[in-house]
Amino acid sequence: PLEITADTTLAATHHRRTLYATAQAVLTLDDALPAGFVCGVVRMTESAVTTDKTGNTLFGIDGDSDYSIADNGTYMAIEKLANGLWAVAGNVEAVGV
């Protein structure tokens, strides 16, 4: 696993890895990554861990939105489906909906 301690742009080094967010973090989706990119994120903090989908579509349980991991100690998976199209699953909640 890789530790995340601050805002992070997802990169090729995160592919097929589990990221442990131990502090508040915004995870930016980088559309330069290839389709099929996938990573998992575990929230290991009381602080928010959210996505930044700027310029992309991010589908989850509540449709196209940014998402946060709902609870400390829980998980979300992020996958790039195609250019500009991502999906998120797990214990997530939409941000700003």
N, C-alpha and C positions, 0 to 999 in steps of 0.2 A: 504493500500500500504506500501511497504518497501522501504526505501531510500538506494541507493547504492552510495557511495562516493569514491570508489577505486576499483581496480581489485578484482573480486569476482569469486569464484568457485560456480557454481549452486549447491544447496543442497536441501534436502527434505523439508526444511522450506520454500523454494521458490515455491513449487508445488501449482498450481492454485492461485498464487498471482500475483499482478502487482508490478513490481519493478520500482521505479523512480530513474533514474541515474542523479544525480545532479552535477556530475564531470566526468572527463574522466575516462573510465572504460573498462577493458577487461573482458568479461564473459566467463569463462572456462567451457566447457561441461564436466561433470563428468559421465563417462559411468557406474559407480556403481549405478546410479539412475535407477529406474525401467522403463520399457517401459510404456508409457502413461503419463510420467512426462510432464507437460506443465506450462509455465509461460509467462507473458507479460512483456515487458520492454518499458518504455517511456523515451525518451531522453529529459531531462530538463536542457540542458547545450549546450553551443556553442562548447564544446570539443567532441572528438570522443567517441562513444560507440560501441565496436566491440566484435565479438565472437572469441574464441580460440578453434578450433575443433581438436586440436592435437590428433591423434590416432583414430579419428572418421570420418565418412562421414556426411557432412552437406549439404543438398539439399535446394536450394532456386531458385529464378528466373533465376540465371545464372549457375545452376548446382552445383557441389560439390566445395565449397569455404568457406572461412570465410566471414562474412558479417558485415557491420556496418549499424546503423540506419542513414538514409540519411539526415534528417533534425531535428533541434531542435523542440521539441513539437510534434514529431511523434512517432510511435509505431512499435514494432516487436513482434511477437509471436514465441516462441521456443518450439518444442515438440520432445520428444524422441520416435521414432517409434519402435526400436528394438535394441539389443546390437550393438553398434557401428554405429547406423543409426539415424540421427536427421534431422529435417526439420525446416526451418525458413520462415516466411511470414510477410508481412507488407511493410512499406516504407523503404526497405533495398537496399543496393548496395553491390556487391561483392568487396572484398578487394584483390588487387593485380591481378585483371583480366584485 
